[in-house]
Structures are given as structure tokens and as C-alpha cells.
Amino acid sequence: MKDKWLSKSIKYLRHCTPKDKQLEDAIFTWLTDVTSHQAPINGEMLLLKAKMLG
């Protein structure tokens, strides 16, 4: 999964718009809070949180 995101060009990522802006904002807020406490996050945790919020 990590390789998939790293292979995308910066130009592509800048023009990518979320399908659900509120969900995207909620996940970003959660991710920012968790990472500010130096907690490790993986893709599975991110998907689980998205399912819980969405």
C-alpha cells in the first residue's frame, strides 16, 4: 500500500479531491492528533477509523 502512494506524482496528489470532504477532514484531524503524540499509525488503523467515522 505504501508503494502505491509513494509512486504517485506530486502533481497527481495535488489535484486529487476527496469523495467525502467531511470524512476526509475528520480523518485528517484524528491523524494529526494521534501523530502529535508520536503514536504509530498504519494503513489498517486508518481504514478502521475511516469505517468508524463514515
C-alpha positions as CSV (number, residue, x, y, z in Angstrom):
1,M,0.0,0.0,0.0
2,K,2.8,2.4,0.9
3,D,4.5,1.8,-2.5
4,K,1.2,2.7,-4.2
5,W,1.1,6.2,-2.6
6,L,4.8,6.8,-3.0
7,S,4.6,6.1,-6.7
8,K,2.1,8.8,-7.3
9,S,3.5,12.0,-8.6
10,I,3.1,15.2,-6.6
11,K,1.1,16.8,-9.4
12,Y,-1.5,13.9,-9.3
13,L,-1.9,14.2,-5.5
14,R,-2.4,18.0,-5.6
15,H,-5.4,17.6,-7.9
16,C,-7.0,14.6,-6.2
17,T,-10.2,15.7,-4.4
18,P,-11.9,13.6,-1.7
19,K,-15.2,12.0,-2.4
20,D,-16.4,12.9,1.1
21,K,-14.9,16.2,2.3
22,Q,-16.3,15.9,5.9
23,L,-14.9,12.4,6.3
24,E,-11.6,13.5,4.9
25,D,-11.4,16.4,7.3
26,A,-12.4,14.1,10.3
27,I,-9.7,11.6,9.4
28,F,-7.1,14.3,9.0
29,T,-8.0,15.8,12.4
30,W,-7.8,12.4,14.0
31,L,-4.5,11.5,12.2
32,T,-3.0,14.9,13.2
33,D,-4.0,14.4,16.9
34,V,-2.6,10.8,17.0
35,T,0.7,11.6,15.3
36,S,1.2,14.6,17.6
37,H,1.6,12.0,20.4
38,Q,4.1,10.1,18.4
39,A,1.8,7.1,18.1
40,P,2.5,4.8,15.2
41,I,-0.2,4.6,12.5
42,N,-0.6,2.0,9.8
43,G,-2.9,1.7,6.8
44,E,-5.2,-0.8,8.6
45,M,-5.7,1.5,11.5
46,L,-6.5,4.4,9.1
47,L,-9.1,2.2,7.3
48,L,-10.7,1.1,10.5
49,K,-11.0,4.7,11.7
50,A,-12.5,5.8,8.4
51,K,-15.1,3.0,8.6
52,M,-15.9,4.1,12.2
53,L,-16.3,7.7,11.1
54,G,-18.0,7.1,7.8
